[in-house]
Amino acid sequence: MADVLDSELSMNHVKASLATKPSGQISNQFAVLPIANVIFPYETLLSQLLGATTLDKFTQHFHQALANPNISEIILNLDSPGGMVTGVHECAEMIYQARGKKPITAYVSGMAASAAYWLASSCDEIVIDATASVGSIGVLSVHTDDKQRKAQQGLSQIQIVSSQSPRKRLDMATEEGKADIQTQVDAIADVFVSNVARNRNVSIDKVLADFGQGSLLVGKQAVKYGLADRLGTLQQLLQEKTTQNPLLSHQPTLRETIMTETRESIIASITVGELIQFAPAVAASLSDQGVAHERERIRDIETLEIPGHEALIQKLKFEGASSDEAAKQVLAAEKARQSAKLNQLQQHSIDPLPIARSVTEEIVAAKPKRNLSVQEQCEIDWQKDSALQAEFDGFETYLAFAKAKQNNQVKIIDHAESIA
């Protein structure tokens, strides 16, 4: 039996990040943790295929953000239809018990339904986009009756249950079986409703009467009935957090600028011999980093391998070519090879098949453009990438996010993150 919290479908999700700084610095960062797509208790092949949120990874990232002294606030960025019951109550309790340690805000960009709303309600505050929807408070249990299909196949299944356990395997097609499952579903829903009431500081009766009765409420309606606290956008929320914490918008003083320039001048004048003599630990660390970088360079070039260019790639690996330069050379060689094939086919009056874009060409095409401002690069990416337009509610939101990322206010983390 698989119990799931009621799910609603959503295609939109917003990238989020966990912003950190080296330990010992003043707390002036905030973490943005995503809860997107279906919610699973832990990672499985299915969760990976669905790009789901897994509670085990989310819990790990939440604890990291909570324990990091350089992170002052936590934002949960939600766009999820809900997911599986398992683990949701524990995760919601973890968030609720963290109240008071650091401000925790839930931002709903598209949907926070069922389990996702349970998690959102555990935060200090819920900010919702005007077109986003929240609610779907309730539990759903789905069972498939396949007796007719098995009968058509000439199969029959006989189950013998111990006499001490008459309710262990009730037939879901019977009223007795349905009533038994209904009792279980209602028990889980009671926990859900009572937790939402506590989290939102309202009565259970209000949740039952005004919180949608299993349906979703949108924008202003959700705020009106108490499912959310206020309307807003992700851009506004990020700007608000930055304004509230002046350290995030700190501009260097003249003294700081001079100190920085002096330090950079001194560092630039140090020779390798001096570094080895006076700072052997630093020299050893840089050597280790150089070895690691060289290994990474070779691995990157090896990923460009295309049949017919093995010798060229081997040559590039040991000549010290960068991965960008290697990609360009392999692409040029592949184009030349394709052109030669095309000429050969034309000489024999054979209509060639369309030449597919090579893997190397795709890699080169995906490389970011150089020497552009953040706004110029964002405008180019926004025009050509429909996925960005689906992820952010407008170009200004995406631009604000990109600028925050460039200033090390936020940092992207890979977090795939099942059904509540």
TIFITI-281023 format. One record per residue: residue in one letter; x negated, y negated, z of N, C-alpha, C in turn. Coordinates in steps of 0.1 Angstrom, whole numbers, padded with zeros to 4 digits, always signed. Each point is the difference from the previous one (the first is absolute). Example, Ala and Ser with C-alpha at 12.3 -4.5 7.8 and 13.67 -1.06 7.14 Angstrom:
<pts>
a-0132+0057+0078+0009-0012+0000-0009-0012+0000/s+0004-0011-0007-0009-0011+0000+0008-0011+0008/
</pts>
This chain:
<pts>
m-0008+0012+0000+0008-0012+0000-0009-0012+0000/a+0003-0009-0009-0008-0013-0001+0009-0012+0003/d-0002-0006+0012+0008-0012+0004-0007-0012-0006/v+0007-0009-0006-0007-0012-0005+0009-0012+0004/l-0006-0011+0002+0008-0012+0002+0004-0005-0014/d+0011-0006-0001+0006-0004-0012-0009-0009-0008/s-0002+0002-0013-0009-0007-0009+0007-0008-0010/e-0006-0011-0004+0005-0008-0011-0012-0002-0009/l+0002+0000-0013-0011-0001-0010-0005-0014-0002/s-0013-0002-0001-0006-0013-0003-0012+0002-0009/m-0002-0008-0010-0012+0001-0009-0011-0010+0004/n+0004-0010+0008-0010-0011+0003-0008+0004+0012/h-0012-0004+0000-0008+0001+0012-0011-0011+0000/v-0004-0004+0012-0010-0011+0001-0013+0006+0005/k-0011-0004-0006-0013+0004+0005-0002-0007+0013/a-0008+0006+0009-0003-0006+0013-0014+0003+0004/s-0005-0007+0010-0014+0002+0004-0002+0000+0015/l-0011+0005+0004-0005-0001+0013-0012-0009+0000/a+0001-0012+0006-0011-0009+0000-0008+0001+0012/t-0013+0002-0001-0009+0002+0011-0013-0009-0002/k-0006-0002+0011-0013-0007+0000-0010+0008+0010/p-0013-0002-0002-0009+0007+0009+0003-0003+0015/s-0002+0010+0008+0004-0002+0014-0009-0011+0007/g+0006-0007+0010-0006-0010+0007+0003-0014-0005/q+0007-0001-0012+0004-0013-0005+0014-0004+0006/i+0003-0013-0001+0013-0005+0006+0011+0006-0008/s+0011+0004+0008+0012+0006-0007+0007-0011-0009/n-0001+0002-0013+0006-0009-0009+0006+0006-0012/q+0004+0013+0001+0005+0007-0011+0013+0007+0003/f+0007+0004-0010+0013+0007+0003+0000+0012-0010/a+0006+0011+0005+0001+0012-0008+0013+0001-0007/v+0001+0004-0013+0012+0002-0007+0001+0015-0004/l+0008+0008+0007+0001+0014-0002+0013+0004-0009/p-0002+0007-0010+0012+0004-0009+0007+0012+0005/i+0014-0001-0002+0008+0011+0002+0009+0000-0013/a-0005+0008-0010+0006-0001-0013+0005+0014-0005/n+0010+0000-0008+0006+0013-0006+0005+0009+0012/v+0001+0013-0004+0005+0010+0010-0009+0002+0011/i+0005+0003+0012-0008+0001+0012-0001+0015+0004/f-0012+0005+0001-0003+0014+0004-0008+0000+0013/p+0001+0011+0008-0007+0000+0013-0015+0001-0002/y-0004+0008-0010-0014+0001-0003-0002+0003-0015/e-0013-0001-0004-0003+0001-0015+0002+0014-0005/t+0007+0001-0011+0001+0013-0008-0002-0003-0014/l+0000+0010-0008-0001-0002-0015+0011-0008-0005/l+0013+0002+0005+0011-0007-0004-0001-0015+0004/s-0005-0002+0012-0001-0015+0004-0010-0007-0009/q-0011+0007-0004-0009-0006-0009+0006-0003-0013/l+0008+0009-0006+0006-0002-0013+0010-0011+0001/l+0007-0002+0011+0010-0010+0001-0006-0014+0004/g-0013+0000+0004-0006-0013+0005+0007-0004+0013/a+0002+0010+0008+0008-0002+0012-0008-0006+0012/t+0007-0005+0010-0006-0004+0012+0000+0012+0009/t-0012+0003+0006-0001+0011+0010-0002-0006+0014/l+0008+0005+0009-0001-0006+0014-0013+0002+0007/d-0006+0012-0003-0013+0002+0006-0010-0010-0004/k-0001-0004-0013-0010-0010-0004+0005-0014+0005/f+0013-0003-0001+0004-0013+0005-0003-0002+0015/t+0002+0011+0008-0003-0001+0014-0015-0003+0002/q-0008+0007-0008-0015-0002+0002-0003-0015-0003/h+0005-0005-0011-0003-0014-0004+0006-0010+0010/f+0012+0003+0006+0006-0009+0010-0009+0000+0012/h-0004+0011+0005-0009+0000+0012-0013-0007-0003/q-0006+0001-0012-0012-0007-0003+0002-0015+0001/a+0012-0005-0006+0003-0014+0000+0002-0005+0015/l+0007+0009+0008+0003-0004+0013-0013-0001+0009/a-0009+0009-0003-0012+0000+0008-0011-0009-0004/n+0001-0005-0013-0010-0009-0005+0001-0014+0006/p-0010-0004+0008+0001-0013+0006+0000-0012-0009/n-0004+0002-0013+0000-0011-0010+0013-0001-0007/i+0010+0008+0003+0013-0001-0006+0010-0005+0010/s+0006-0011-0003+0009-0007+0010+0014+0004-0002/e+0005+0003-0012+0014+0004-0003+0001+0011-0010/i+0011+0007+0001+0003+0011-0009+0013-0002-0008/i+0000+0002-0013+0012-0002-0008+0002+0014-0007/l+0012+0005+0002+0005+0012-0008+0007-0005-0012/n-0005+0004-0012+0006-0004-0013+0008+0012-0005/l+0014-0001+0001+0008+0011-0002+0008-0001-0014/d+0000+0011-0007+0008+0002-0011+0002+0015-0002/s+0009+0006+0008+0002+0014+0001+0014+0004+0001/p+0005+0011-0006+0013+0005+0001+0002+0009+0012/g-0010+0002+0008+0001+0009+0011-0008+0013-0002/g+0003+0010+0008-0007+0013-0002+0004+0010+0010/m-0009+0009+0003+0002+0011+0009+0001-0004+0015/v+0008+0007+0008+0002-0003+0014-0013+0002+0008/t-0007+0010-0003-0012+0004+0008-0010-0011+0001/g-0003-0004+0012-0010-0010+0003+0004-0014+0000/v+0012-0003-0005+0005-0014-0001+0002-0006+0014/h+0007+0008+0009+0002-0005+0013-0013-0003+0008/e-0010+0009-0001-0012-0002+0006-0008-0012-0005/c+0001-0002-0013-0007-0012-0007+0007-0013+0005/a+0013+0001+0000+0008-0013+0004-0003-0003+0014/e-0001+0010+0009-0004-0002+0014-0014-0006+0001/m-0009+0005-0008-0014-0006+0000+0000-0015-0003/i+0008-0004-0010+0001-0014-0004+0007-0008+0012/y+0010+0005+0005+0008-0007+0011-0009-0002+0012/q-0007+0011+0004-0009-0001+0012-0012-0010-0002/a-0003-0003-0013-0011-0009-0003+0005-0014+0001/r+0012-0003+0002+0005-0014+0001-0007-0006+0012/g-0003-0013-0002-0007-0007+0011-0015+0001-0001/k-0005+0011-0006-0015+0001-0002-0005-0010-0011/k+0008+0001-0011-0003-0009-0011+0014-0003-0007/p+0002-0012-0006+0013-0002-0007+0001+0010-0012/i+0012+0006-0001+0002+0010-0010+0013-0004-0008/t-0002-0003-0013+0011-0005-0008+0003+0010-0011/a+0013+0003-0003+0004+0008-0011+0005-0009-0011/y-0007+0002-0012+0005-0008-0012+0006+0010-0010/v+0013-0003-0004+0007+0009-0009+0000-0007-0014/s-0007+0006-0009-0001-0006-0013+0011+0005-0010/g+0004+0013+0002+0010+0006-0009+0010+0007+0008/m-0004+0010+0008+0009+0008+0008-0006+0005+0012/a+0007+0001+0011-0004+0007+0012+0013+0008+0004/a+0001+0012-0005+0012+0008+0002-0003+0011+0010/s+0010+0004+0008-0001+0012+0008-0013+0000+0008/a-0008+0010-0002-0013+0001+0009-0008-0013-0001/a-0001-0006-0012-0008-0012-0002+0006-0011+0009/y+0013-0001+0001+0006-0010+0009-0002+0003+0014/w+0000+0013+0004-0003+0004+0014-0014-0005+0003/l-0010+0001-0008-0013-0005+0002+0000-0015+0001/a+0007-0007-0010+0000-0014+0000+0006-0006+0013/s+0011+0007+0005+0007-0005+0012-0009+0000+0012/s-0011+0008+0000-0009+0001+0011-0009-0012+0001/c-0001-0008-0010-0009-0012+0000+0006-0011+0008/d-0009-0010+0003+0005-0012+0007+0010-0008-0008/e-0002+0000-0013+0009-0008-0009+0001+0006-0014/i+0012-0002-0006+0002+0005-0014+0003-0012-0009/v-0009-0001-0010+0002-0011-0010+0003+0007-0013/i+0011-0005-0007+0005+0007-0011+0001-0009-0012/d-0003+0005-0012+0002-0008-0012+0015-0001-0003/a+0004-0011-0007+0014-0003-0002+0007+0011-0008/t-0008+0008-0008+0006+0011-0008-0002+0014+0006/a-0008+0000+0011-0003+0013+0006+0012+0006+0008/s+0000+0013+0002+0011+0006+0008-0005+0008+0011/v+0007+0000+0011-0004+0008+0012+0012+0008+0005/g-0003+0010+0008+0011+0007+0007+0000+0015-0004/s+0011+0005-0004+0002+0015-0003-0003+0008+0013/i+0005-0005+0011-0002+0006+0013+0008+0013+0001/g-0006+0011+0000+0007+0013+0000-0009+0011-0004/v+0005+0013+0002-0008+0012-0003+0008+0008-0010/l-0008+0006-0009+0006+0009-0011-0006+0013+0001/s+0007+0011-0001-0005+0014+0000+0006+0006-0013/v-0009+0005-0008+0005+0006-0013-0003+0015+0000/h+0010+0008-0004-0001+0014-0001+0005+0005-0013/t-0007+0010-0006+0004+0005-0013+0006+0014+0002/d+0012+0002-0005+0007+0013+0000-0003+0007-0014/d-0009+0009+0000-0003+0007-0012+0005+0014-0001/k+0010+0003+0008+0006+0014+0000+0006+0003-0014/q+0006-0009-0006+0007+0002-0013-0011+0003-0011/r-0011-0008+0000-0010+0002-0010-0007+0014+0002/k-0002+0004+0013-0006+0013+0002+0009+0011-0004/a+0013-0002+0002+0010+0010-0004+0000+0002-0015/q-0001-0011-0007-0001+0001-0015-0012+0007-0005/q-0011+0000+0009-0012+0007-0004+0000+0014+0005/g+0011+0004+0007+0001+0014+0005-0008+0001+0013/l-0002-0011+0007-0007+0000+0013+0009-0002+0012/s-0002+0006+0011+0007-0003+0012-0010+0001+0011/q+0002-0010+0010-0009-0001+0011+0007+0004+0013/i-0006+0008+0007+0006+0005+0013-0009-0005+0011/q+0005-0007+0009-0007-0005+0012+0005+0006+0012/i-0009+0005+0009+0004+0006+0012-0006-0009+0011/v+0008-0006+0008-0005-0009+0011+0002+0007+0013/s-0009-0002+0009+0000+0006+0013+0014-0004+0007/s+0005+0010+0007+0014-0002+0006-0001-0011+0011/q-0012-0002+0006-0002-0011+0010+0001-0014-0006/s-0001-0001-0013-0001-0013-0006+0011-0001-0011/p+0013+0000+0003+0010+0000-0010+0001-0013-0009/r-0006-0011+0005+0000-0012-0008-0013-0003-0008/k-0009+0010+0000-0013-0003-0006+0001-0002-0015/r+0008+0007-0007+0001-0001-0015+0015-0001-0004/l+0007-0011+0004+0014-0001-0004+0001-0003-0015/d+0011+0005-0005+0003-0003-0015+0004-0014-0001/m-0008-0008-0008+0004-0014-0001+0012-0002-0008/a+0005+0010-0007+0012-0001-0008+0013+0001+0009/t-0002+0004+0013+0011+0002+0009+0001-0013+0008/e+0012-0002+0006+0003-0011+0009-0009+0000+0012/e-0002+0012+0005-0008+0002+0012-0015-0004-0003/g-0005+0004-0012-0014-0004-0003-0001-0015-0002/k+0010-0006-0007-0001-0014-0002+0001-0008+0013/a+0008+0005+0009+0001-0007+0013-0013+0001+0008/d-0007+0011-0001-0012+0002+0007-0011-0010-0005/i-0001-0001-0013-0009-0010-0006+0004-0014+0003/q+0013-0003+0000+0005-0013+0003-0005-0005+0013/t+0001+0010+0010-0005-0003+0014-0014-0004+0000/q-0009+0007-0008-0014-0003+0000-0002-0014-0006/v+0006-0002-0012-0002-0013-0007+0005-0012+0009/d+0011+0002+0007+0005-0011+0009-0009-0003+0011/a-0007+0011+0005-0009-0002+0011-0012-0008-0004/i-0005+0003-0012-0011-0008-0005+0004-0015-0003/a+0012-0001-0005+0005-0014-0003+0002-0008+0013/d+0004+0007+0011+0002-0007+0013-0014-0006+0004/v-0011+0007-0002-0013-0005+0004-0003-0012-0009/f+0003+0002-0013-0003-0011-0010+0008-0013+0004/v+0013+0001+0002+0008-0011+0003-0004-0007+0013/s-0003+0008+0011-0004-0005+0013-0013-0007-0001/n-0009+0005-0008-0013-0006-0001+0001-0014-0008/v+0008+0000-0010+0002-0012-0008+0006-0011+0010/a+0010+0004+0008+0006-0009+0009-0010-0006+0010/r-0008+0009+0005-0011-0005+0010-0010-0009-0007/n-0004+0004-0012-0010-0007-0007+0004-0014-0004/r+0013-0001-0004+0006-0013-0005+0007-0008+0012/n-0001+0006+0012+0006-0006+0012+0015-0003-0002/v+0007+0010-0005+0015-0001-0001+0006+0012+0006/s+0013+0001+0001+0007+0011+0005+0001+0011-0010/i+0002+0013+0004+0002+0011-0009+0013-0003-0008/d+0010-0005+0007+0013-0003-0007-0002-0010-0011/k-0009-0010+0002-0002-0009-0011-0007+0006-0012/v-0009+0009+0003-0007+0008-0011+0010+0008-0008/l+0009+0007+0008+0010+0008-0007+0010-0008-0008/a+0003-0012+0005+0011-0008-0007-0006-0009-0011/d-0012-0006+0003-0004-0011-0009-0012+0003-0008/f-0007+0011+0002-0013+0002-0007+0002+0009-0012/g+0012-0001-0006+0002+0006-0013+0007+0014+0000/q+0000+0007+0011+0006+0013+0001-0005+0010-0010/g-0013-0001-0002-0006+0009-0010-0003-0007-0013/s+0006-0012-0003-0003-0007-0012-0011-0009+0001/l-0003-0007-0010-0011-0010-0001+0005-0014+0000/l-0006-0009+0007+0003-0014+0000-0011-0008-0007/v+0003-0010-0008-0009-0008-0008-0003-0014+0006/g-0013-0004+0000-0003-0013+0003+0007-0007+0011/k+0007-0011-0003+0007-0008+0010+0010+0008+0008/q+0007+0010-0006+0009+0008+0007-0007+0008+0011/a-0012+0005-0003-0007+0007+0010-0004-0008+0012/v-0004-0013-0003-0004-0009+0010+0013-0004+0008/k+0011-0002-0006+0012-0004+0006+0004+0010+0011/y-0001+0013-0004+0005+0010+0009-0011+0006+0010/g-0012-0006-0001-0010+0004+0010-0010+0011-0004/l+0001+0005-0013-0010+0010-0004-0013-0006-0003/a-0001-0013-0003-0013-0007-0002+0001-0013+0007/d-0012-0006+0001+0000-0013+0008+0000-0012-0009/r-0006+0000-0012+0000-0011-0009-0004+0004-0014/l+0004-0009-0010-0004+0002-0013-0015-0006-0002/g-0007+0006-0010-0013-0005-0003-0006+0008-0012/t-0012-0004-0004-0007+0007-0010-0014+0004+0006/l-0006+0009-0007-0014+0004+0004-0009-0011+0000/q+0001-0009-0011-0009-0011-0001+0002-0010+0012/q+0013-0002+0003+0002-0009+0011-0005+0005+0014/l+0002+0013+0001-0005+0007+0013-0015-0001+0001/l-0007+0003-0011-0015-0001+0000-0004-0014+0003/q+0006-0010-0006-0003-0014+0002+0003-0004+0015/e+0011+0005+0005+0004-0003+0013-0010+0005+0010/k-0004+0012-0002-0010+0006+0009-0013-0007+0000/t-0004-0005-0012-0012-0007-0002+0000-0014+0007/t+0012-0006-0001+0002-0013+0006+0000+0001+0015/q+0007+0010+0005+0000+0002+0015-0013+0003+0006/n-0009+0006-0008-0013+0003+0005-0011-0009-0007/p-0004-0011+0005-0008-0009-0007-0014+0006-0004/l-0004+0011+0007-0013+0006-0004+0001+0006-0013/l+0012+0004-0005+0001+0006-0013-0002-0011-0011/s+0003-0012+0002-0002-0011-0010-0012-0009+0004/h-0010+0006+0007-0011-0008+0005-0009-0004-0012/q-0004-0013+0000-0009-0005-0010-0014-0002+0007/p-0011+0004-0007-0013-0001+0007-0004-0015+0002/t-0006-0003+0011-0005-0013+0003-0013-0003-0007/l-0004-0012+0000-0013-0004-0007-0011+0008+0007/r+0000+0001+0013-0011+0008+0006+0000+0014-0004/e+0012+0006-0001+0001+0014-0004-0005+0002-0014/t+0003-0010-0009-0004+0001-0014-0015-0001-0001/i-0007-0009+0008-0014-0002+0000-0007+0013+0005/m+0006+0006+0011-0006+0012+0005+0001+0011-0010/t+0011+0001-0007+0001+0011-0010-0010-0002-0011/e-0001-0012-0005-0009-0002-0011-0015+0002+0004/t-0003-0004+0013-0014+0002+0005-0003+0015+0001/r+0010+0007+0005-0002+0015+0002-0002+0007-0013/e+0008-0005-0010-0001+0007-0013-0013-0004-0007/s-0005-0012+0002-0013-0004-0005-0012+0009+0006/i+0001+0002+0013-0010+0008+0007+0000+0014-0005/i+0012+0006-0001+0002+0014-0004-0006+0002-0014/a+0003-0010-0009-0005+0001-0014-0015+0000-0001/s-0007-0006+0009-0014-0001+0000-0008+0012+0005/i+0007+0009+0007-0006+0011+0006-0004+0010-0010/t-0013+0005+0001-0005+0010-0010+0003+0014+0006/v-0001+0010-0009+0002+0014+0004-0010+0004+0010/g-0013-0004-0002-0010+0003+0010+0002-0005+0014/e+0005-0013+0000+0003-0006+0013+0012+0007+0007/l+0009+0004-0008+0012+0006+0005-0004+0014+0006/i-0009+0007-0007-0004+0013+0006-0009-0002+0012/q-0008-0011+0000-0009-0002+0012+0008-0005+0012/f+0009-0010-0002+0006-0006+0012+0014+0005+0003/a+0006+0007-0009+0014+0005+0002+0001+0014-0006/p-0008+0010+0005+0000+0013-0006+0014+0006+0000/a+0008-0002+0011+0013+0006+0000+0009-0005-0011/v-0001-0014-0002+0008-0006-0011-0004+0006-0013/a-0014+0001-0002-0005+0005-0013+0005+0014-0002/a+0000+0008+0010+0004+0014-0001+0015+0001-0003/s+0008-0009+0006+0014-0001-0003+0003-0004-0014/l-0008-0010-0005+0002-0004-0014-0004+0011-0010/s-0010+0007+0004-0005+0011-0008+0011+0011-0001/d+0006+0003+0011+0011+0010+0000+0012-0005-0008/q+0003-0013+0001+0011-0006-0008-0003+0001-0015/g-0013-0003-0003-0004+0001-0014+0001+0014-0006/v-0004+0010+0008+0002+0014-0004+0015+0003-0002/a+0008-0004+0009+0014+0003-0001+0006-0007-0012/h-0004-0013-0003+0005-0007-0012-0004+0007-0013/e-0013+0005+0000-0005+0007-0012+0008+0013-0002/r+0003+0007+0011+0008+0012-0002+0014-0003-0005/e+0006-0011+0005+0013-0004-0004+0000-0004-0015/r-0011-0007-0004-0001-0005-0014-0001+0013-0009/i-0007+0010+0004-0001+0012-0009+0013+0007+0000/r+0007+0001+0011+0013+0006+0001+0010-0007-0010/d-0001-0013+0001+0010-0008-0009-0003+0003-0015/i-0013+0001-0003-0003+0002-0014+0004+0014-0004/e-0002+0010+0009+0004+0014-0003+0015+0001-0003/t+0008-0009+0006+0015+0001-0002+0003-0005-0014/l-0010-0006-0007+0003-0005-0014-0002+0011-0010/e-0005+0012+0004-0004+0010-0010+0012+0004-0009/i-0003-0001-0013+0009+0004-0011-0008+0010-0009/p+0007+0011-0004-0007+0009-0008-0006-0006-0012/g-0013+0003-0003-0007-0006-0011-0010-0011+0004/h+0001-0005+0013-0008-0011+0004-0009+0004+0012/e-0002+0013+0003-0007+0004+0012-0014-0005+0000/a-0007+0000-0011-0014-0005-0001-0001-0014+0004/l+0009-0008-0006+0000-0015+0003+0003-0003+0015/i+0009+0007+0005+0003-0002+0015-0011+0004+0008/q-0007+0011-0003-0012+0005+0007-0010-0011+0000/k-0002-0006-0012-0010-0010-0002+0003-0013+0008/l+0013-0004+0000+0004-0011+0008-0001+0001+0015/k+0002+0013+0005-0002+0002+0014-0014-0002+0005/f-0010+0003-0008-0014-0001+0004-0007-0013-0004/e+0007-0008-0008-0005-0013-0004+0004-0011+0009/g+0009+0003+0009+0004-0010+0010+0011-0009-0005/a+0008+0004-0010+0011-0008-0005+0011-0001+0010/s+0006-0011+0001+0012-0001+0009+0011+0007-0006/s+0010+0003+0009+0012+0007-0005+0007-0007-0011/d+0001-0014+0001+0006-0008-0010-0007+0001-0013/e-0013-0001+0000-0008+0000-0012+0001+0014-0006/a+0000+0011+0008+0001+0013-0005+0013+0003-0006/a+0011-0006+0006+0013+0002-0006+0001-0007-0014/k-0006-0011-0001+0000-0007-0013-0008+0008-0011/q-0011+0005+0004-0008+0008-0010+0007+0012-0004/v+0006+0007+0010+0007+0013-0004+0012-0003-0008/l+0007-0011+0003+0011-0004-0008-0004-0003-0015/a-0011-0008-0001-0005-0003-0014-0004+0013-0007/a-0006+0009+0007-0004+0013-0007+0013+0008-0004/e+0010+0000+0009+0012+0007-0003+0007-0006-0012/k+0001-0013+0000+0006-0007-0012-0007+0003-0013/a-0014+0000+0001-0007+0003-0012+0002+0015-0005/r+0002+0009+0010+0002+0014-0003+0014+0001-0006/q+0010-0007+0005+0014+0001-0005+0000-0006-0014/s-0007-0012-0002-0001-0006-0013-0006+0009-0010/a-0010+0008+0003-0007+0009-0009+0010+0011-0004/k+0008+0005+0010+0010+0010-0002+0010-0005-0010/l+0004-0012+0002+0011-0006-0008-0005-0001-0015/n-0013-0005-0001-0005-0001-0014-0001+0014-0007/q-0004+0010+0008-0001+0013-0006+0014+0005-0004/l+0010-0002+0008+0014+0004-0003+0005-0007-0013/q-0003-0013-0001+0004-0008-0011-0007+0005-0013/q-0013+0004+0001-0007+0005-0012+0006+0012-0005/h+0006+0008+0009+0007+0013-0004+0015-0002-0002/s+0004-0012+0000+0015-0003-0003+0009+0006+0011/i-0005+0000+0012+0008+0006+0011+0005-0011+0009/d+0013-0001+0002+0006-0010+0009-0004+0003+0014/p-0008-0009+0007-0004+0003+0013+0011-0002+0010/l-0001+0007+0012+0009-0002+0011-0004-0014+0006/p+0009-0006+0007-0003-0013+0007-0011+0003+0010/i-0010-0009+0001-0011+0002+0009+0005-0006+0014/a+0000+0009+0010+0005-0004+0013-0011-0008+0007/r+0005-0008+0008-0010-0009+0008-0008+0009+0009/s-0013-0001+0000-0008+0009+0008+0000-0004+0015/v-0004+0010+0008+0000-0002+0014-0009-0012+0004/t-0012+0000-0008-0009-0011+0003+0006-0014-0003/e+0007+0000-0011+0006-0013-0004+0010-0004+0010/e+0008+0010+0006+0009-0004+0010-0007-0005+0013/i-0011+0005+0003-0008-0004+0012-0005-0015-0003/v-0005-0002-0012-0005-0013-0003+0011-0010+0000/a+0012+0004-0006+0011-0009+0000+0006-0004+0013/a-0003+0009+0010+0006-0002+0013-0010-0009+0009/k-0012-0002-0005-0009-0009+0007+0005-0014+0002/p-0001-0006+0012+0004-0014+0001-0008-0010-0008/k+0006-0010-0005-0007-0010-0008-0009-0008+0010/r-0012-0004-0006-0010-0007+0008+0002-0015-0001/n-0005-0008+0010-0001-0014+0000+0014-0007-0002/l+0010+0006+0006+0013-0007+0000+0003-0003+0014/s+0008-0011+0002+0005-0003+0013+0010+0010+0004/v+0003+0000+0014+0010+0009+0005+0014-0002-0007/q+0003-0013-0002+0013-0002-0006+0001+0004-0015/e-0011-0003-0007-0001+0004-0014+0001+0015-0001/q-0007+0008+0008+0000+0014+0000+0014+0005+0003/c+0006-0006+0010+0013+0004+0005+0010-0002-0012/e-0001-0011-0007+0010-0003-0011-0002+0010-0011/i-0012+0004-0003-0002+0010-0010+0005+0014+0004/d-0003+0004+0013+0005+0013+0005+0015+0000+0000/w+0006-0012+0004+0015+0000+0002+0007+0001-0013/q-0006-0006-0011+0007+0000-0013-0001+0014-0006/k-0011+0007+0002-0002+0013-0007+0004+0012+0009/d+0003-0002+0013+0002+0012+0009+0015-0001+0005/s+0009+0008-0006+0013+0000+0005+0001+0006+0014/a-0009+0008+0004+0000+0006+0013-0001-0010+0011/l-0009-0010-0003-0001-0011+0010+0013-0008+0001/q+0006-0002-0011+0013-0008+0000+0011+0008+0008/a-0001+0013+0000+0009+0008+0008-0003+0000+0015/e-0013-0001+0003-0005+0001+0014+0002-0013+0008/f-0001-0012-0007+0001-0012+0007+0013-0008-0005/d+0005-0008+0009+0013-0007-0004-0002-0012-0009/g-0013-0003-0003-0003-0011-0009-0015-0002-0001/f-0004-0008-0010-0014-0002-0003-0006-0007+0012/e+0007-0010+0007-0006-0007+0011-0003+0009+0011/t+0009+0010+0003-0003+0010+0010-0013+0008-0003/y-0001+0005-0012-0012+0007-0004-0012-0008+0001/l+0001-0013-0004-0012-0009+0001-0004-0002+0014/a+0010-0002+0009-0004-0002+0014-0007+0012+0006/f+0006+0012-0004-0006+0012+0005-0015+0002-0005/a-0002-0004-0013-0013+0002-0006-0010-0010+0007/k+0004-0012+0003-0008-0010+0006-0004+0004+0014/a+0010+0006+0007-0002+0005+0014-0010+0011+0000/k+0001+0009-0010-0009+0011-0001-0015-0005-0003/q-0001-0010-0009-0013-0006-0003-0007-0006+0012/n+0008-0006+0009-0005-0007+0012-0002+0010+0011/n+0001+0013-0002-0001+0011+0010+0010-0001+0011/q+0012-0006-0003+0011+0000+0009+0007+0013+0000/v+0000+0006-0011+0006+0013-0002-0009+0009-0008/k+0001+0013+0002-0008+0009-0007+0009+0012-0004/i+0000+0004-0013+0008+0011-0005-0004+0014+0006/i+0009+0008+0005-0003+0014+0004+0008+0009-0008/d-0006+0012-0002+0007+0011-0007+0009+0007+0009/h+0012-0001-0001+0009+0006+0010+0013+0005-0007/a+0000+0013-0003+0012+0005-0007+0010+0004+0011/e+0003-0005-0003+0006+0004+0012+0014+0004-0004/s+0052+0021+0018+0000+0012-0002+0015+0001+0001/i+0017+0013+0007+0012-0007-0004+0006-0005+0013/a+0004-0015+0009+0008-0006+0012+0004-0013-0003/
</pts>
